Amino acid sequence: MEKISVVTGASGGMGYYTAKYAGERSTVLITDISADRVEKTLKQLREEGVTCEGMVADVSKREDVKALAEKANEMGQIIAVYSVAGLSPSNGFPGEQIMRTNAFSVVYVNEEFSKYMTGGCFLNVASSTAYMLPEEKLPLQVFDLALTDIEGFEKAMVGISASGVRLRSDGVVDPTSSFADVHLA
C-alpha cells in the first residue's frame, strides 16, 4: 500500500519545504486554497523528484478537510499529516479568518484524518502571528489548553485520534524569518 503524507499550505515557505521533505519518504498530497498555487507547487515538486498529487481546499472549512482526508485515504496509508497552512495579520487578513485558518483548521485536520489513521503522526505548526491578535479575538473558551498548557492540549488532541497516532504541536515559528518568506513565483 502506498504511503501518503499530507501537507496543508504547501504552496510556499514552510509548507513547500515540508512537502519536499515528506516526499523523500512517501507520496505527498498537497493542498492550498488557490488552484494556480497548487499547480505551480506540483510542477516544482515533481521537477525535484517528489511524487505528489494536489487538491484545492480551504482548511478553515471542515467539509473541505473531510474531502481532503477522504482523498488521502483513497490514495493509500496516511503516515503523516502536516498542518502548515496559516495566515498573517500583516497581509491584511481579519482576526476571525486568521483564527479559522491558523487554529480551527488544525482541529478539523486532526479530527477528520484521525478517522483513517491507525498509526503515523500529526505535526501542527503554529505561527507567532497568533500572538498579534487582540485578546478579545482569541477563542480562549475553545483553545485555552493550546495557549496555556501545550502538553495538556496534545493529550486532549491525541484523545480524539486513532490508536497509535502521534501528535506534535511544535512551538512557534516566526513568519518573518527568511524560511517562512519563501514563496513560489
N, C-alpha and C positions, 0 to 999 in steps of 0.2 A: 504494500500500500504506500502510495506517495506521501511523503512528509511535507506538511504545509505550515508555513509561518505567515502571519497576517500583520501588516503594518498600516496603521491609520496615519493620515497626514504625511504620506510618503513622498510627496512631490518636492520637498525642499528640506534643507538643513538636516536636523537630527533624524527626521523621518526617512529621507533619502539614504543617508549613511546606515541607518538601522536596516533598511531593506537590503542594501548591498551586503551588509554583514550576515543577515539571515540567509541570504541567497547562497552563502558558502556551504550551508548545511541542509537546505530544503528548497522546495518551490515556494515562491513568495506571492501572496495575494496582496496587492497594494490597493489603497483607496484614498480618494481625495474628493472634495466637493465639486471640482472642476474636471469636466471630460477632457479638455485640452491638456491640463496638467497631468492627468492620468496617462494619456497617450504619450506625451513627451517623456515622462518618467519611465514608462515601459520601454520606450525606444532606447533611452540612455542605459538603463539597467541591462537590457538584452545585449547592447554593444559591449558591455563589461562582463558578459558571460553569465548573467543571472537568469535563471529560468523563472519567469514570473507571468502573472495574469493581473488584470486590473478590474476595478469596479468603481463606478461613481456612486458615492454615498455621502450623506450628511450624518455624521456620527452623533450629532446632537438630537437626532430623531431615532427613537427606539425602533421603529419599523424598518428604517434603513439598516440599522445594526443587525436586526434579526435576519434580513435578507443577506447581508454580508456573511453572517455566521453560517447560514444555510449553504451558501455558495462554497465557502471554505470546506465545510463538511463533505459536500459532494465531490470536491477535488481530492480529498484524501484524509489522512490522520492529522489533525491540528496539533502541532507540537509546541507552538509559541504564538502569543498574541501580544503585540507591542502597541500600546495606546500612546501615540506620539502627537496626534492632531492637537492643535492649540491655536488660540487667537490672542492678540495683544491689544491693550487699550491704546498703545502708541500708534496703531494703524487705524484708529477711529472706531473700533468696534464698541458697541454699548455693553455695559456690565452684564446684563442678562444673557446676551449672546455669548459672551466670554465664558460665563459660568456654565451654560448649557454645553458648550464645546469642551472646555477645559476640565470640567468636573462631572457633570451628568453623563457625558459620553463614556467616561471610564466605568461608571456603574453599569450603564447599558451594555458595554462591551463585555465586562466581566460576567454579568448575568446571562446574556444571550449565548456567549461562546462556551460557558461552563456546561451548558446543556449537551454539548457534543464532545467534550474533552474527558478523557479518562486518565490523563497524565499530562505532562508538559508544564508550561508556565505562562503567566501573565506578567508583563513588565509595564508598569504605568509610570509615565514620565510627566512630571509636573513642571510648570514654568513659574518663575518668580513673579510673573505678571499677576498671579492670583493675589499677591500682597499689595498690589496697586489699587485694588477695588476698595471703594468706600465700605466701611464696616456694615452699614445698613444694607448693602447689596449681597453680603455673604450669607448663604443659606445655612447658618450655624445649626439650626434645628436638624438638618439632614446630615451635614458633614462635620459635626463638632469633633468626632474622633479623628478625622483626617487632619484637622487643624491643631489638635492638642495632644493626640496620642496615636502616633503613626503605627505602633505595634498593635494597639487595640483595633485600629482601623483595618490593618491587614488581617488580623484574626477574624474580624467580622466579615470581611470580604471573602476570606477562604471558606467561611461557613456556607456561603452561597454556591461555592464552586464544587465541581465534581471531585470524587475521590482521587487523590494523588496529584491534583493540580497545585502548583506552587504559585505564590503571588509575591511580586516585588513592587513596591512603590518607592522608587529611589529618589528621595530628596527633591531638591530644587535645581533646575537648570536655568542659568542666566541667559535669557533670549538675546542679550546684547553681545554675547560672545561671537567671535568670527565663525565658530562651528555652526551656531544656530542661524546665522545670517546667510548661509549659502542657499541659494535658490536656483532652480533651473531657469535658463533663459527662455 
